[in-house]
Amino acid sequence: MLRYTSAGESHGDSLIAIIEGLPYKTPINTDFINKRLNQRNMMFGRSARMKIENDKVEILSGVRNNHSIGSPITLQIKNKVNNMNELNPQIVPRPGHADLPAMKKYKNLDARDFSEFASARLTAIRTSAGALAESILNILGITALSSAVQIGERTCNHQIENHDGNDLNCCKLCHEQFKSSISRVMEEGDTLGGAFIVCFKNVPAGIGTITPWEERLNAKLFRVLSSIQTVRAVELGSGINQSGLKGSQAHGSYESSERGTIKTGDISGGIEGGITNGSDIILKAYCKPIATLRKGYKSVDVTTKQESQGVYERSDTCTVSSCSLIAQSLLSFEILASILNQLYMDNFDDFKGNFERFRWERQQI
Ligand SMILES: Cc1cc2nc3c(=O)[nH]c(=O)nc-3n(C[C@H](O)[C@H](O)[C@H](O)COP(=O)(O)O)c2cc1C
């Protein structure tokens, strides 16, 4: 079973992920991971801290000469800002954060301990584990794409392919408008949310399962998306629009092709009955705006019970584009995990052969 655990704090020494379950001699592409980390940090709308962090992943175990050797793989990102013990107590909880719920859960009036690991800083190391998986999907012929498609009230209805690798990870036709929306709220000391889509191309039909219910591929992918901080709603394909259609309009149909029986006019998002159907997997997620506002926000000092102005520490203005890249990586991990669940072999070349045979055989149906 492919899985990982992550650890670390926002201002601690480092962030760590331990990955288990890859076949022996899986190619490990550190450059690919670092490129994704750099993209995640440099999106327009992030705070100045991102430029300081300049994240680089190091591999501490499980890899020799750029391939897995069968033991758990440890990834590490060193924090450049690692002053956790010097930080002031956080006695004014920030609405929209885990501060107050965690104070109540752990029975402690200083939320600093909890905000250190509730922070989305941890998504850097999760993204590393996911990017490692994405580079393996690429070897299997599967590609992943993502795009910010809504910033605040502005939406983009163009093709996901309409991209030029810009600093908002969005369609080039919407880039300027999205950027000016973010710049405007930045000046106001406010923040913006939005939405993004992630698409996987060339995933063979037949990956996933109907039962047990928690292993259904759509359930696993929804869980991953909603684990990303700020994500508030998730959609598979055109699920929201589909819900308002008549049955006769909502399901497309089948036709025979050289790739076997395939779906046409498919708006299902590539998964039916918990299993891939061979169409593109398309997911959309909606993010709330960042809660920490430079222009201030009302809260309570939990030690005095008096109304208090929340403290502002350097904060992002809009993270939708970063979220799209985080999601692309984390979903890649889940899709690779589902493929390995069905087709695992101890040696990577055997696994790859097994995967290619699986794809070919399913194209005969
Ligand atoms: C990439 C990324 C960066 C974030 N940066 C900030 C930030 O600078 N300031 C902030 O208040 N919240 C930030 N957030 C959002 C909070 O981490 C998040 O809203 C909070 O932890 C509450 O978790 P929840 O949104 O899952 O309820 C960020 C989220 C992501 C995904």
The ligand as a Tripos MOL2 file, in Angstrom:
@<TRIPOS>MOLECULE
LIG
   31    33     1     0     0
SMALL
NO_CHARGES

@<TRIPOS>ATOM
      1 C1         -0.9800   27.5350    0.4240 C.3       1 LIG1
      2 C2         -1.7390   28.1350    1.5460 C.ar      1 LIG1
      3 C3         -1.2470   29.2770    2.1720 C.ar      1 LIG1
      4 C4         -1.9630   29.8690    3.2040 C.ar      1 LIG1
      5 N1         -1.4740   31.0160    3.7590 N.ar      1 LIG1
      6 C5         -2.1860   31.6300    4.7360 C.ar      1 LIG1
      7 C6         -1.7240   32.8690    5.2920 C.ar      1 LIG1
      8 O1         -0.6960   33.4100    4.9020 O.2       1 LIG1
      9 N2         -2.4830   33.4280    6.2580 N.ar      1 LIG1
     10 C7         -3.6470   32.8810    6.7030 C.ar      1 LIG1
     11 O2         -4.2880   33.4340    7.5630 O.2       1 LIG1
     12 N3         -4.1030   31.7120    6.1870 N.ar      1 LIG1
     13 C8         -3.4040   31.0820    5.2270 C.ar      1 LIG1
     14 N4         -3.8730   29.9090    4.6880 N.ar      1 LIG1
     15 C9         -5.1490   29.3720    5.1430 C.3       1 LIG1
     16 C10        -5.0940   28.7150    6.4970 C.3       1 LIG1
     17 O3         -4.0060   27.8310    6.5850 O.3       1 LIG1
     18 C11        -6.3910   27.9550    6.7780 C.3       1 LIG1
     19 O4         -7.4990   28.6400    6.3190 O.3       1 LIG1
     20 C12        -6.5310   27.7070    8.2580 C.3       1 LIG1
     21 O5         -5.4670   26.9020    8.6790 O.3       1 LIG1
     22 C13        -7.8610   27.0440    8.6270 C.3       1 LIG1
     23 O6         -7.9840   25.8110    8.0200 O.3       1 LIG1
     24 P1         -9.2360   25.4620    7.0800 P.3       1 LIG1
     25 O7         -9.2230   26.4710    5.9770 O.co2     1 LIG1
     26 O8         -8.9760   24.0850    6.6120 O.co2     1 LIG1
     27 O9        -10.4800   25.5750    7.9330 O.co2     1 LIG1
     28 C14        -3.1760   29.2950    3.6470 C.ar      1 LIG1
     29 C15        -3.6610   28.1480    3.0160 C.ar      1 LIG1
     30 C16        -2.9670   27.5800    1.9700 C.ar      1 LIG1
     31 C17        -3.5050   26.3390    1.3180 C.3       1 LIG1
@<TRIPOS>BOND
     1     1     2 1
     2     2     3 ar
     3     2    30 ar
     4     3     4 ar
     5     4     5 ar
     6     4    28 ar
     7     5     6 ar
     8     6     7 ar
     9     6    13 1
    10     7     8 2
    11     7     9 ar
    12     9    10 ar
    13    10    11 2
    14    10    12 ar
    15    12    13 ar
    16    13    14 ar
    17    14    15 1
    18    14    28 ar
    19    15    16 1
    20    16    17 1
    21    16    18 1
    22    18    19 1
    23    18    20 1
    24    20    21 1
    25    20    22 1
    26    22    23 1
    27    23    24 1
    28    24    25 2
    29    24    26 1
    30    24    27 1
    31    28    29 ar
    32    29    30 ar
    33    30    31 1
@<TRIPOS>SUBSTRUCTURE
     1 LIG1         1 GROUP 0 **** ****
